[in-house]
Amino acid sequence: MSAPLLMVLASLLFATMGVCVKLASALYGTGEIVFYRGLVGALFIAGVARWRGGTLKTRVPAMHFWRSLTGVTALCLWFYAIGHLPLATAVTLNYMSSVWMALFLIGGAVMLSNGAQRVDGRLVATVLVGFAGVALVLRPTLDQNQLWAGLVGLLSGMLSAMAYLQVTALGRAGEPEYRVVFYFSFGAVTAGAAMMLWGGASPHTLRGLLLLLATGVLAAVAQMMMTRAYAIGRTLSNASLQYLGIVFSFGYGVLLFDDPVTWMAVSGMLLIVGAGLAATLLRSQKAPPDSTLPASDS
């Protein structure tokens, strides 16, 4: 299967996972959804590793711990946002990760040069455009008293950016993608179990179990497809197609949840997509080829 087709399918599956999370949020708490998403993902990846003859043993457990801590926190915040915001809004805020990474690069350049003279003005522009998009996306939610959930979704994107940087470091340390995903999934199981012990568990129904199973399977398959696409395709092309996830989520939200269509929200999404693509292009020009790894659902 070609890289573009893999990316389109992965984006569709991630958007469909978002639908399952939103529906499951009416039946379960965030911790429960995270737990079962991680459990299904860990079992799936362990099976893939065994089938490929790989091993889950690692020489860098501390790196996996910090990556999982950041990524799982981002995942919890994102799932909370999906449950309390229009689907496309929550997905768009999480996709701000590329803009956050551009902001991290600007901060690093300022610290290293003790001034702003070496900061790429184009990166500054992408950050400003990205946050202008956030203002437009969140503006409709202010009228619905959903500002808190919007800020949570925005924070999930920032933490996702930090997690992606840690994934890059793990890749340079020689860790295969399946091992990174496995320990992330294991971290989700641990965090979800802790949240369930603290807040309790909800009773299961057949519909609820199917939604939880679908969330885990869709996320695991989408991650594998996206990983394969980045391995055989071009980074910028893959990143461009990845933003189809916002389009799919927008369609799902309108068709399934009667989410409102406003010019501000649509304009904001377009600004965030444009800023994210520009940030990805600028990062690819500044970084070695192996430093850009596929995004995931955190």
PyMOL commands that set and color helices and strands:
alter all, ss='L'
color gray80, all
select helices_A, chain A and resi 3-24+30-52+61-84+87-94+97-113+121-142+147-172+177-199+206-232+235-242+244-257+263-286+289-291
alter helices_A, ss='H'
color red, helices_A
deselect
rebuild
show_as cartoon
